[in-house]
């Protein structure tokens, strides 16, 4: 018998069939994922034009008209560790029909539970919604108007039997006095919530030589931010005491937001926030409410 000596095949040639099979499987998987993504983003409706101004104001990325009286709005808000994208189906009158979480990367067993129907099903009925028992303010993103529960006063009265002058009685600084006056006028969060002033905080102003020099350089247009027309991060050293107090209160979020903002009474539907995930719950609620305002203010006006 004649014996034939064959040269051994290179390793890459022996593995070539396996590589080909892996490549084919990867291609099929990629096509499948692409199809799923298209299926998720495909909406059985007519895509409506969305201006850049409206997209920025209301935080939405797409809007579809499903029928004569129904819209589907897609928006996103920053959650705890991801952008939470939400799809909201609403009637022309702003009644929310359904809410779906499209994408999210929140913490498992906490914010990640926002995808559960038990949570999203709460957003049904006439918006806007508020988070039950949480510090959450419903604000119209276009007008700055603040919504309060139906029947409530424009601003709640300060806590009973609380004398603002007793707060930090030894602190006679203009900043402390301004805080007391703003509380009496119902302009601080604690006053709005009917609480004492225990939680009112005035952030300290940096009066170090370096900080003062930085402000003076900005004032003389010698710093890069001044030359670029950007706002100075810290107030000028020569600001009046009243202006410094107003700045500090604003930085501490103790003043009402928006110019000329008005408070309106509304039947707000309360939504139970996810346990331990208020930030995620707030993100979803903001998208739902902003979608409501967009439909009732922009689409209904057309």
Backbone as CSV, one residue per row, in Angstrom:
resi,resn,N_x,N_y,N_z,CA_x,CA_y,CA_z,C_x,C_y,C_z
1,UNK,0.860,-1.199,0.000,0.000,0.000,0.000,0.887,1.238,0.000
2,UNK,0.499,2.122,-0.869,1.294,3.335,-0.981,0.909,4.328,0.106
3,UNK,1.856,4.811,0.826,1.588,5.749,1.931,1.902,7.174,1.497
4,UNK,0.933,8.053,1.736,1.112,9.457,1.334,1.324,10.320,2.572
5,UNK,2.382,11.064,2.565,2.671,11.971,3.675,2.099,13.359,3.358
6,UNK,1.027,13.760,4.088,0.430,15.083,3.884,0.985,16.083,4.899
7,UNK,1.223,17.263,4.381,1.700,18.320,5.290,0.569,18.715,6.232
8,UNK,0.830,18.917,7.485,-0.224,19.318,8.436,-0.837,20.666,8.047
9,UNK,-2.172,20.791,8.235,-2.855,22.036,7.906,-2.542,23.103,8.956
10,UNK,-2.419,24.346,8.515,-2.200,25.422,9.485,-3.371,25.512,10.461
11,UNK,-3.081,26.011,11.632,-4.095,26.096,12.671,-5.276,26.955,12.234
12,UNK,-4.986,28.061,11.527,-6.070,28.962,11.135,-7.020,28.296,10.164
13,UNK,-6.491,27.387,9.309,-7.346,26.718,8.331,-8.244,25.689,9.016
14,UNK,-7.692,25.028,10.024,-8.512,24.057,10.742,-9.642,24.734,11.518
15,UNK,-9.395,25.979,11.945,-10.405,26.692,12.727,-11.319,27.566,11.874
16,UNK,-11.045,27.646,10.579,-11.809,28.510,9.695,-13.303,28.208,9.711
17,UNK,-13.726,26.936,9.636,-15.175,26.663,9.681,-15.831,27.189,10.959
18,UNK,-15.107,27.054,12.078,-15.669,27.555,13.339,-15.807,29.065,13.337
19,UNK,-14.769,29.749,12.782,-14.836,31.200,12.692,-16.006,31.634,11.828
20,UNK,-16.206,30.946,10.720,-17.298,31.290,9.808,-18.646,31.123,10.501
21,UNK,-18.782,30.041,11.262,-20.044,29.807,11.967,-20.302,30.885,13.009
22,UNK,-19.240,31.278,13.741,-19.390,32.327,14.744,-19.767,33.653,14.094
23,UNK,-19.164,33.964,12.965,-19.475,35.204,12.264,-20.920,35.241,11.807
24,UNK,-21.391,34.096,11.267,-22.781,34.037,10.811,-23.743,34.219,11.979
25,UNK,-23.430,33.592,13.116,-24.290,33.720,14.283,-24.320,35.157,14.786
26,UNK,-23.159,35.830,14.767,-23.093,37.218,15.219,-23.923,38.117,14.316
27,UNK,-23.861,37.848,12.988,-24.627,38.653,12.048,-26.122,38.483,12.282
28,UNK,-26.551,37.245,12.501,-27.969,36.986,12.760,-28.417,37.685,14.037
29,UNK,-27.553,37.627,15.088,-27.884,38.279,16.354,-28.000,39.786,16.184
30,UNK,-27.058,40.379,15.435,-27.079,41.817,15.221,-28.337,42.237,14.468
31,UNK,-28.696,41.475,13.431,-29.905,41.790,12.679,-31.141,41.662,13.558
32,UNK,-31.127,40.676,14.434,-32.260,40.485,15.331,-32.415,41.641,16.299
33,UNK,-31.271,42.089,16.886,-31.318,43.216,17.805,-31.764,44.482,17.098
34,UNK,-31.278,44.669,15.865,-31.673,45.842,15.094,-33.182,45.823,14.853
35,UNK,-33.694,44.656,14.560,-35.127,44.535,14.348,-35.919,44.836,15.598
36,UNK,-35.401,44.378,16.741,-36.085,44.658,18.002,-36.092,46.144,18.319
37,UNK,-34.953,46.815,18.060,-34.889,48.246,18.310,-35.868,48.995,17.427
38,UNK,-35.924,48.598,16.145,-36.866,49.245,15.252,-38.299,48.997,15.693
39,UNK,-38.548,47.791,16.185,-39.894,47.468,16.652,-40.258,48.316,17.855
40,UNK,-39.258,48.602,18.738,-39.540,49.400,19.923,-39.817,50.851,19.576
41,UNK,-39.090,51.369,18.561,-39.222,52.784,18.246,-40.279,53.057,17.187
42,UNK,-40.822,52.009,16.563,-41.853,52.198,15.555,-43.193,52.443,16.233
43,UNK,-43.852,53.525,15.845,-45.135,53.878,16.433,-46.169,53.931,15.314
44,UNK,-47.309,53.308,15.566,-48.377,53.267,14.565,-49.134,54.579,14.580
45,UNK,-48.470,55.627,14.146,-49.087,56.936,14.120,-48.311,57.856,13.214
46,UNK,-48.725,59.092,13.142,-48.075,60.087,12.289,-47.121,60.924,13.120
47,UNK,-45.847,60.923,12.730,-44.855,61.727,13.441,-45.106,63.204,13.169
48,UNK,-45.184,63.995,14.229,-45.420,65.428,14.104,-44.106,66.192,14.224
49,UNK,-44.063,67.339,13.571,-42.861,68.170,13.622,-42.666,68.688,15.044
50,UNK,-41.428,68.686,15.490,-41.089,69.129,16.844,-39.999,70.179,16.740
51,UNK,-40.270,71.381,17.192,-39.283,72.442,17.119,-38.211,72.242,18.179
52,UNK,-37.027,72.772,17.909,-35.935,72.657,18.884,-36.301,73.339,20.198
53,UNK,-37.031,74.451,20.094,-37.404,75.186,21.315,-38.343,74.354,22.173
54,UNK,-39.328,73.725,21.542,-40.264,72.899,22.307,-39.570,71.670,22.875
55,UNK,-38.663,71.072,22.088,-37.941,69.897,22.569,-37.125,70.241,23.804
56,UNK,-36.478,71.403,23.781,-35.657,71.811,24.921,-36.515,72.190,26.117
57,UNK,-37.629,72.890,25.870,-38.479,73.361,26.962,-39.163,72.210,27.685
58,UNK,-39.728,71.285,26.901,-40.527,70.217,27.490,-39.740,68.920,27.686
59,UNK,-38.490,68.874,27.228,-37.673,67.678,27.427,-38.176,66.469,26.674
60,UNK,-38.747,66.687,25.486,-39.269,65.575,24.707,-38.475,65.429,23.422
61,UNK,-38.498,64.221,22.862,-37.700,63.941,21.668,-38.535,63.556,20.466
62,UNK,-39.784,63.180,20.667,-40.644,62.787,19.554,-42.098,62.864,19.987
63,UNK,-42.976,63.104,19.003,-44.417,63.128,19.280,-45.143,62.581,18.056
64,UNK,-46.122,61.750,18.315,-46.891,61.117,17.246,-48.382,61.345,17.496
65,UNK,-49.129,61.489,16.404,-50.583,61.552,16.512,-51.129,60.185,16.130
66,UNK,-51.748,59.514,17.106,-52.255,58.163,16.881,-53.607,58.181,16.186
67,UNK,-54.462,59.100,16.594,-55.735,59.321,15.918,-56.136,60.761,16.178
68,UNK,-57.380,61.094,15.881,-57.801,62.488,15.974,-57.673,63.057,17.378
69,UNK,-57.796,62.210,18.382,-57.815,62.697,19.763,-56.739,62.091,20.656
70,UNK,-55.746,61.418,20.082,-54.749,60.733,20.901,-53.337,61.006,20.398
71,UNK,-52.429,61.245,21.353,-51.029,61.504,21.023,-50.131,60.555,21.810
72,UNK,-48.948,60.351,21.250,-47.920,59.549,21.927,-46.662,60.405,21.981
73,UNK,-46.198,60.706,23.188,-45.053,61.599,23.391,-43.909,60.826,24.016
74,UNK,-42.706,61.019,23.488,-41.500,60.391,24.010,-40.620,61.464,24.632
75,UNK,-40.245,61.259,25.884,-39.380,62.217,26.570,-38.435,61.506,27.511
76,UNK,-37.466,62.226,28.021,-36.512,61.623,28.955,-36.096,62.647,30.004
77,UNK,-35.751,62.123,31.168,-35.258,62.936,32.267,-34.116,62.186,32.941
78,UNK,-33.231,62.921,33.596,-32.118,62.320,34.299,-32.609,61.623,35.553
79,UNK,-32.318,60.327,35.667,-32.656,59.577,36.863,-31.495,59.567,37.824
80,UNK,-31.368,58.483,38.589,-30.287,58.398,39.575,-28.943,58.150,38.904
81,UNK,-28.900,57.223,37.960,-27.629,56.933,37.284,-27.812,56.723,35.785
82,UNK,-28.922,57.183,35.245,-29.145,57.047,33.807,-30.233,58.009,33.373
83,UNK,-30.334,58.180,32.053,-31.464,58.909,31.499,-32.629,57.937,31.368
84,UNK,-33.764,58.297,31.922,-34.947,57.443,31.871,-35.837,57.942,30.738
85,UNK,-36.001,57.098,29.708,-36.820,57.466,28.554,-38.210,56.865,28.717
86,UNK,-39.223,57.697,28.511,-40.602,57.304,28.785,-41.479,57.616,27.577
87,UNK,-42.411,56.701,27.278,-43.407,56.936,26.251,-44.763,57.128,26.912
88,UNK,-45.433,58.242,26.606,-46.693,58.591,27.257,-47.792,58.728,26.210
89,UNK,-48.866,57.997,26.388,-50.039,58.109,25.519,-51.077,58.970,26.219
90,UNK,-51.487,60.053,25.553,-52.407,61.001,26.154,-53.548,61.343,25.203
91,UNK,-54.683,61.685,25.798,-55.782,62.226,25.023,-55.532,63.690,24.745
92,UNK,-56.317,64.263,23.844,-56.134,65.665,23.471,-56.367,66.598,24.642
93,UNK,-57.160,66.167,25.625,-57.444,66.991,26.794,-56.402,66.831,27.889
94,UNK,-55.361,66.032,27.636,-54.303,65.849,28.618,-54.490,64.655,29.517
95,UNK,-55.533,63.871,29.294,-55.748,62.675,30.105,-54.741,61.598,29.714
96,UNK,-53.992,61.102,30.684,-52.970,60.088,30.423,-53.638,58.719,30.323
97,UNK,-53.383,58.034,29.228,-53.971,56.715,29.013,-53.022,55.588,29.400
98,UNK,-51.729,55.780,29.132,-50.759,54.751,29.496,-49.356,55.347,29.518
99,UNK,-48.482,54.699,30.280,-47.080,55.111,30.398,-46.204,53.872,30.268
100,UNK,-45.162,53.965,29.462,-44.236,52.844,29.278,-42.801,53.344,29.410
101,UNK,-41.971,52.605,30.142,-40.550,52.928,30.266,-39.829,52.305,29.072
102,UNK,-39.252,53.146,28.220,-38.615,52.662,27.000,-37.168,52.229,27.248
103,UNK,-36.404,53.059,27.914,-35.022,52.701,28.257,-34.696,53.259,29.636
104,UNK,-33.871,52.547,30.373,-33.421,53.009,31.685,-32.236,52.149,32.113
105,UNK,-31.376,52.721,32.923,-30.222,52.004,33.455,-30.099,52.245,34.939
106,UNK,-31.247,52.253,35.637,-31.267,52.539,37.058,-30.854,51.303,37.871
107,UNK,-30.688,51.494,39.152,-30.236,50.421,40.036,-31.274,49.302,40.112
108,UNK,-30.808,48.061,39.943,-31.715,46.911,40.043,-32.379,46.892,41.417
109,UNK,-33.634,46.487,41.444,-34.431,46.350,42.665,-34.728,47.686,43.341
110,UNK,-34.266,48.802,42.723,-34.622,50.131,43.238,-35.282,50.911,42.098
111,UNK,-34.522,51.821,41.501,-35.084,52.586,40.394,-35.442,51.731,39.198
112,UNK,-34.741,50.592,39.045,-35.026,49.710,37.921,-36.440,49.145,37.949
113,UNK,-37.086,49.248,39.099,-38.458,48.744,39.208,-39.468,49.656,38.529
114,UNK,-38.993,50.765,37.984,-39.922,51.679,37.314,-40.584,51.033,36.106
115,UNK,-40.018,49.941,35.596,-40.607,49.268,34.437,-41.820,48.427,34.826
116,UNK,-42.013,48.174,36.110,-43.110,47.323,36.552,-44.461,47.988,36.298
117,UNK,-45.408,47.234,35.768,-46.747,47.787,35.522,-47.402,48.342,36.778
118,UNK,-47.055,47.778,37.947,-47.644,48.265,39.193,-47.304,49.736,39.424
119,UNK,-46.150,50.164,38.909,-45.752,51.557,39.069,-46.305,52.422,37.938
120,UNK,-46.096,52.017,36.693,-46.508,52.851,35.563,-48.025,52.958,35.449
121,UNK,-48.764,51.950,35.945,-50.222,51.974,35.835,-50.841,53.081,36.684
122,UNK,-50.061,53.640,37.625,-50.584,54.717,38.465,-50.817,55.996,37.671
123,UNK,-50.066,56.138,36.569,-50.177,57.352,35.768,-51.323,57.223,34.768
124,UNK,-52.523,57.234,35.270,-53.706,57.200,34.414,-54.713,58.191,34.951
125,UNK,-55.287,58.950,34.058,-56.218,59.978,34.463,-55.721,61.338,34.032
126,UNK,-56.322,62.368,34.568,-55.968,63.733,34.181,-54.715,64.185,34.916
127,UNK,-53.682,64.535,34.165,-52.444,65.060,34.736,-52.675,66.528,35.104
128,UNK,-51.773,67.204,35.828,-50.473,66.677,36.261,-50.570,65.807,37.511
129,UNK,-49.477,65.059,37.729,-49.387,64.143,38.864,-48.362,64.670,39.866
130,UNK,-48.495,64.224,41.099,-47.515,64.557,42.122,-47.148,63.288,42.864
131,UNK,-45.997,63.288,43.521,-45.544,62.126,44.286,-46.093,62.218,45.702
132,UNK,-46.825,61.219,46.120,-47.468,61.227,47.425,-46.432,61.281,48.546
133,UNK,-46.587,62.258,49.422,-45.737,62.347,50.602,-44.305,62.739,50.329
134,UNK,-44.001,63.191,49.103,-42.634,63.572,48.764,-42.561,65.068,48.496
135,UNK,-41.362,65.607,48.629,-41.154,67.015,48.322,-41.055,67.150,46.808
136,UNK,-42.182,67.360,46.172,-42.234,67.417,44.714,-43.138,68.565,44.306
137,UNK,-42.639,69.427,43.451,-43.405,70.577,42.989,-43.693,70.426,41.503
138,UNK,-44.959,70.550,41.133,-45.352,70.484,39.729,-45.217,71.879,39.132
139,UNK,-44.325,72.019,38.149,-44.073,73.315,37.528,-44.238,73.220,36.024
140,UNK,-44.990,74.153,35.460,-45.147,74.212,34.016,-43.807,74.642,33.412
141,UNK,-43.183,73.815,32.562,-41.853,74.160,32.036,-41.852,75.376,31.121
142,UNK,-43.002,75.720,30.557,-43.046,76.852,29.630,-43.339,78.165,30.327
143,UNK,-44.263,78.155,31.282,-44.676,79.394,31.943,-44.073,79.585,33.317
144,UNK,-43.593,78.498,33.934,-43.065,78.585,35.284,-44.146,78.557,36.347
145,UNK,-45.416,78.428,35.934,-46.511,78.374,36.901,-46.387,77.123,37.757
146,UNK,-46.670,77.281,39.055,-46.574,76.174,40.006,-47.973,75.671,40.314
147,UNK,-48.137,74.355,40.304,-49.438,73.751,40.555,-49.504,73.238,41.984
148,UNK,-50.588,73.564,42.660,-50.824,73.095,44.022,-52.100,72.265,44.032
149,UNK,-52.285,71.475,45.081,-53.482,70.649,45.191,-54.719,71.532,45.211
150,UNK,-55.797,71.034,44.625,-57.033,71.803,44.543,-57.495,72.232,45.928
151,UNK,-57.896,73.493,46.046,-58.421,73.993,47.305,-57.355,74.563,48.223
152,UNK,-56.081,74.411,47.868,-55.028,74.939,48.733,-54.830,76.419,48.467
153,UNK,-54.258,77.105,49.429,-53.988,78.525,49.256,-52.834,78.704,48.293
154,UNK,-52.657,79.928,47.820,-51.581,80.186,46.865,-50.238,79.848,47.491
155,UNK,-50.050,80.174,48.722,-48.896,79.711,49.491,-49.405,79.357,50.877
156,UNK,-48.916,78.268,51.404,-49.369,77.850,52.721,-48.827,78.775,53.797
157,UNK,-49.569,78.923,54.851,-49.135,79.783,55.935,-47.964,79.147,56.663
158,UNK,-47.053,79.962,57.204,-45.950,79.404,57.989,-46.473,78.588,59.160
159,UNK,-45.622,77.744,59.694,-46.023,76.880,60.806,-46.565,77.727,61.958
160,UNK,-47.643,77.245,62.565,-48.245,77.979,63.657,-47.301,78.035,64.863
161,UNK,-47.451,79.118,65.617,-46.680,79.295,66.845,-45.174,79.321,66.604
162,UNK,-44.776,79.704,65.388,-43.340,79.818,65.120,-43.019,81.275,64.820
163,UNK,-42.086,81.811,65.577,-41.671,83.196,65.417,-40.360,83.234,64.636
164,UNK,-40.346,83.728,63.389,-39.115,83.753,62.590,-37.973,84.496,63.265
165,UNK,-38.319,85.490,64.099,-37.250,86.258,64.758,-36.473,85.416,65.755
166,UNK,-37.063,84.268,66.168,-36.375,83.385,67.118,-35.365,82.483,66.427
167,UNK,-35.407,82.452,65.094,-34.469,81.603,64.364,-33.084,82.239,64.371
168,UNK,-32.100,81.515,64.901,-30.723,82.010,64.986,-30.718,83.433,65.544
169,UNK,-31.312,83.555,66.737,-31.503,84.885,67.330,-30.202,85.674,67.433
170,UNK,-29.084,84.972,67.595,-27.818,85.681,67.722,-27.228,86.110,66.401
171,UNK,-27.810,85.653,65.295,-27.272,85.981,63.969,-27.982,87.225,63.451
172,UNK,-27.270,88.355,63.479,-27.860,89.624,63.043,-27.367,90.037,61.660
173,UNK,-26.792,89.107,60.936,-26.261,89.441,59.615,-27.389,89.786,58.654
174,UNK,-27.109,90.575,57.621,-28.149,90.886,56.620,-28.698,89.635,55.959
175,UNK,-27.834,88.615,55.792,-28.292,87.378,55.148,-29.347,86.683,56.002
176,UNK,-29.100,86.600,57.322,-30.052,85.949,58.209,-31.363,86.725,58.267
177,UNK,-31.251,88.054,58.313,-32.463,88.875,58.359,-33.266,88.730,57.068
178,UNK,-32.564,88.645,55.940,-33.254,88.458,54.663,-33.976,87.120,54.637
179,UNK,-33.356,86.100,55.226,-33.994,84.785,55.281,-35.274,84.844,56.095
180,UNK,-35.232,85.529,57.239,-36.424,85.642,58.081,-37.552,86.368,57.337
181,UNK,-37.192,87.439,56.623,-38.205,88.205,55.907,-38.809,87.380,54.764
182,UNK,-37.984,86.593,54.102,-38.496,85.769,53.009,-39.401,84.672,53.556
183,UNK,-39.082,84.164,54.738,-39.949,83.171,55.375,-41.303,83.796,55.692
184,UNK,-41.278,84.995,56.268,-42.527,85.675,56.615,-43.371,85.951,55.377
185,UNK,-42.703,86.185,54.244,-43.415,86.456,52.998,-43.841,85.176,52.289
186,UNK,-43.503,84.013,52.877,-43.884,82.743,52.274,-43.088,82.377,51.051
187,UNK,-41.828,82.832,50.966,-41.010,82.598,49.777,-39.955,81.509,49.957
188,UNK,-39.820,80.961,51.148,-38.859,79.878,51.345,-39.595,78.548,51.364
189,UNK,-38.856,77.469,51.093,-39.482,76.152,51.025,-40.157,75.768,52.334
190,UNK,-39.513,76.085,53.456,-40.107,75.710,54.740,-41.419,76.453,54.972
191,UNK,-41.486,77.722,54.578,-42.725,78.476,54.724,-43.812,77.911,53.830
192,UNK,-43.450,77.588,52.599,-44.411,77.022,51.656,-44.964,75.701,52.175
193,UNK,-44.095,74.916,52.848,-44.513,73.611,53.369,-45.101,73.702,54.778
194,UNK,-45.181,74.914,55.326,-45.747,75.077,56.656,-44.857,74.530,57.749
195,UNK,-43.548,74.626,57.561,-42.592,74.080,58.522,-41.814,75.211,59.198
196,UNK,-41.235,74.954,60.390,-40.354,75.942,61.006,-39.111,76.154,60.149
197,UNK,-38.261,77.060,60.569,-37.089,77.415,59.770,-35.864,76.573,60.084
198,UNK,-36.018,75.469,60.783,-34.858,74.691,61.202,-33.991,74.249,60.033
199,UNK,-34.624,74.034,58.876,-33.873,73.514,57.736,-33.356,74.602,56.809
200,UNK,-33.567,75.876,57.170,-33.078,76.941,56.307,-31.561,77.059,56.449
201,UNK,-30.869,76.973,55.330,-29.409,77.035,55.348,-28.920,78.137,54.414
202,UNK,-27.987,78.906,54.883,-27.364,79.930,54.046,-25.943,79.470,53.750
203,UNK,-25.612,79.174,52.510,-24.263,78.704,52.206,-23.236,79.788,52.479
204,UNK,-22.133,79.425,53.064,-21.114,80.433,53.371,-20.510,80.996,52.100
205,UNK,-20.208,82.263,52.143,-19.560,82.914,51.000,-18.057,82.805,51.162
206,UNK,-17.395,82.461,50.089,-15.947,82.306,50.126,-15.297,83.686,50.148
207,UNK,-14.743,84.048,51.295,-14.125,85.371,51.437,-12.613,85.276,51.523
208,UNK,-12.068,84.146,51.072,-10.612,84.000,51.083,-9.981,84.976,50.109
209,UNK,-8.684,85.234,50.307,-7.974,86.168,49.425,-8.035,85.706,47.976
210,UNK,-7.966,84.389,47.783,-7.999,83.856,46.420,-9.351,84.112,45.757
211,UNK,-10.434,83.897,46.540,-11.771,84.091,45.984,-12.022,85.556,45.663
212,UNK,-11.600,86.447,46.572,-11.771,87.885,46.339,-10.986,88.313,45.109
213,UNK,-9.757,87.794,44.970,-8.942,88.131,43.798,-9.604,87.642,42.517
214,UNK,-10.192,86.457,42.590,-10.871,85.911,41.414,-12.027,86.802,40.985
215,UNK,-12.797,87.303,41.950,-13.911,88.172,41.619,-13.436,89.493,41.026
216,UNK,-12.350,90.021,41.578,-11.829,91.294,41.076,-11.273,91.137,39.669
217,UNK,-10.640,90.003,39.392,-10.140,89.750,38.045,-11.294,89.666,37.046
218,UNK,-12.375,89.027,37.480,-13.545,88.924,36.600,-14.128,90.312,36.345
219,UNK,-14.224,91.108,37.422,-14.798,92.447,37.309,-13.964,93.319,36.375
220,UNK,-12.661,93.097,36.362,-11.774,93.865,35.492,-11.645,93.248,34.104
221,UNK,-12.468,92.208,33.839,-12.448,91.510,32.539,-11.085,90.913,32.233
222,UNK,-10.398,90.442,33.278,-9.078,89.846,33.105,-9.118,88.322,33.188
223,UNK,-10.249,87.755,33.554,-10.343,86.302,33.625,-10.935,85.762,32.331
224,UNK,-10.672,84.493,32.052,-11.151,83.891,30.809,-12.671,83.872,30.739
225,UNK,-13.333,83.563,31.879,-14.788,83.527,31.866,-15.373,84.895,31.521
226,UNK,-14.759,85.968,32.046,-15.242,87.310,31.735,-15.032,87.628,30.266
227,UNK,-13.855,87.269,29.731,-13.559,87.537,28.334,-14.448,86.726,27.395
228,UNK,-14.872,85.532,27.853,-15.755,84.695,27.038,-17.218,85.037,27.234
229,UNK,-17.498,86.033,28.086,-18.867,86.436,28.316,-19.646,85.490,29.195
230,UNK,-18.950,84.683,30.000,-19.619,83.723,30.869,-19.875,84.336,32.245
231,UNK,-20.853,83.785,32.948,-21.216,84.305,34.264,-20.165,83.942,35.302
232,UNK,-19.939,84.860,36.199,-19.001,84.612,37.290,-19.590,83.581,38.236
233,UNK,-18.784,82.589,38.615,-19.281,81.499,39.450,-19.683,81.974,40.838
234,UNK,-18.952,82.909,41.391,-19.239,83.417,42.736,-19.510,84.914,42.666
235,UNK,-20.300,85.454,43.588,-20.648,86.877,43.525,-19.442,87.773,43.760
236,UNK,-19.549,88.973,43.241,-18.480,89.947,43.433,-18.327,90.294,44.900
237,UNK,-17.109,90.651,45.295,-16.862,90.996,46.693,-17.558,92.299,47.071
238,UNK,-17.842,93.158,46.070,-18.433,94.457,46.386,-19.946,94.466,46.202
239,UNK,-20.561,93.263,46.054,-22.019,93.220,46.003,-22.594,93.728,47.325
240,UNK,-23.775,94.332,47.260,-24.426,94.794,48.482,-24.844,93.592,49.323
241,UNK,-25.075,93.848,50.602,-25.480,92.762,51.497,-26.800,92.145,51.029
242,UNK,-27.728,92.976,50.537,-29.013,92.470,50.070,-28.838,91.559,48.856
243,UNK,-27.971,91.972,47.927,-27.763,91.174,46.727,-27.058,89.864,47.063
244,UNK,-26.105,89.929,47.995,-25.437,88.703,48.421,-26.425,87.748,49.081
245,UNK,-27.340,88.290,49.905,-28.320,87.452,50.575,-29.241,86.782,49.555
246,UNK,-29.684,87.555,48.556,-30.555,86.994,47.532,-29.833,85.890,46.753
247,UNK,-28.551,86.129,46.469,-27.768,85.135,45.734,-27.650,83.846,46.543
248,UNK,-27.350,83.973,47.826,-27.179,82.790,48.672,-28.490,82.005,48.796
249,UNK,-29.585,82.717,48.955,-30.875,82.043,49.063,-31.217,81.314,47.768
250,UNK,-30.892,81.938,46.650,-31.158,81.303,45.363,-30.306,80.049,45.192
251,UNK,-29.031,80.129,45.584,-28.145,78.972,45.469,-28.599,77.830,46.376
252,UNK,-29.216,78.166,47.491,-29.696,77.152,48.427,-31.099,76.675,48.056
253,UNK,-31.624,77.172,46.913,-32.950,76.786,46.434,-34.035,77.096,47.462
254,UNK,-33.903,78.254,48.095,-34.865,78.668,49.102,-35.824,79.724,48.574
255,UNK,-35.678,80.106,47.321,-36.579,81.080,46.730,-37.454,80.392,45.711
256,UNK,-38.590,81.013,45.385,-39.449,80.446,44.353,-38.779,80.635,43.010
257,UNK,-38.965,79.666,42.114,-38.314,79.716,40.809,-39.245,80.316,39.784
258,UNK,-38.627,80.886,38.745,-39.411,81.426,37.641,-39.793,82.868,37.894
259,UNK,-39.780,83.665,36.811,-40.150,85.058,36.918,-41.647,85.195,36.759
260,UNK,-42.287,85.787,37.742,-43.726,85.958,37.668,-44.490,84.652,37.744
261,UNK,-43.909,83.652,38.365,-44.594,82.359,38.456,-45.843,82.484,39.311
262,UNK,-46.908,81.840,38.853,-48.155,81.868,39.581,-48.515,80.470,40.045
263,UNK,-49.265,80.409,41.133,-49.687,79.124,41.655,-51.129,78.865,41.250
264,UNK,-51.367,77.713,40.660,-52.712,77.334,40.245,-53.147,76.118,41.033
265,UNK,-54.438,76.064,41.369,-54.968,74.897,42.055,-55.426,73.873,41.029
266,UNK,-55.145,72.629,41.278,-55.504,71.560,40.345,-55.753,70.283,41.121
267,UNK,-56.542,69.404,40.529,-56.779,68.087,41.125,-55.599,67.188,40.772
268,UNK,-54.596,67.209,41.596,-53.391,66.432,41.330,-53.572,64.998,41.794
269,UNK,-53.284,64.062,40.909,-53.357,62.649,41.255,-52.044,62.227,41.892
270,UNK,-52.111,61.655,43.088,-50.902,61.261,43.792,-50.409,59.904,43.313
271,UNK,-49.102,59.813,43.142,-48.460,58.579,42.703,-47.474,58.146,43.773
272,UNK,-47.553,56.888,44.188,-46.612,56.369,45.174,-45.258,56.153,44.515
273,UNK,-44.236,56.813,45.062,-42.884,56.667,44.517,-42.352,55.273,44.799
274,UNK,-41.418,54.841,43.984,-40.753,53.566,44.221,-39.989,53.631,45.528
275,UNK,-40.041,52.596,46.321,-39.356,52.565,47.604,-37.858,52.746,47.415
276,UNK,-37.312,53.785,48.038,-35.875,54.029,47.967,-35.399,54.564,46.641
277,UNK,-36.325,54.999,45.781,-35.920,55.468,44.453,-36.727,56.701,44.067
278,UNK,-36.689,57.711,44.917,-37.452,58.926,44.652,-36.944,59.638,43.403
279,UNK,-35.627,59.615,43.164,-35.071,60.316,42.011,-35.596,59.717,40.718
280,UNK,-35.632,58.396,40.636,-36.166,57.733,39.444,-37.649,58.044,39.288
281,UNK,-38.394,57.974,40.388,-39.827,58.254,40.348,-40.088,59.686,39.890
282,UNK,-39.258,60.606,40.357,-39.400,62.002,39.958,-39.139,62.168,38.473
283,UNK,-38.136,61.461,37.955,-37.815,61.553,36.523,-39.000,61.122,35.673
284,UNK,-39.624,59.996,36.033,-40.778,59.505,35.288,-41.934,60.493,35.388
285,UNK,-42.191,60.985,36.596,-43.288,61.922,36.803,-43.077,63.200,36.012
286,UNK,-41.840,63.677,35.950,-41.551,64.884,35.175,-41.846,64.685,33.696
287,UNK,-41.469,63.525,33.155,-41.740,63.257,31.735,-43.249,63.239,31.489
288,UNK,-43.974,62.548,32.368,-45.431,62.463,32.199,-46.059,63.859,32.263
289,UNK,-45.685,64.651,33.259,-46.261,65.985,33.406,-45.867,66.897,32.254
290,UNK,-44.605,66.845,31.828,-44.161,67.683,30.717,-44.877,67.310,29.424
291,UNK,-45.146,66.009,29.253,-45.900,65.565,28.076,-47.315,66.133,28.123
292,UNK,-47.886,66.150,29.317,-49.227,66.733,29.508,-49.231,68.207,29.124
293,UNK,-48.249,68.954,29.616,-48.198,70.383,29.308,-47.975,70.615,27.811
294,UNK,-47.170,69.780,27.181,-46.913,69.952,25.743,-48.195,69.718,24.937
295,UNK,-48.928,68.680,25.285,-50.155,68.378,24.553,-51.202,69.466,24.753
296,UNK,-51.374,69.921,25.990,-52.434,70.891,26.275,-52.063,72.317,25.879
297,UNK,-50.768,72.615,25.849,-50.343,74.002,25.547,-49.928,74.197,24.098
298,UNK,-49.306,73.188,23.511,-48.783,73.346,22.149,-49.709,72.693,21.123
299,UNK,-49.995,71.399,21.305,-50.778,70.670,20.307,-52.232,71.123,20.301
300,UNK,-52.803,71.325,21.466,-54.213,71.705,21.518,-54.445,73.109,20.990
301,UNK,-53.380,73.915,20.959,-53.513,75.280,20.474,-53.413,75.376,18.960
302,UNK,-52.987,74.301,18.326,-52.793,74.333,16.869,-54.123,74.175,16.142
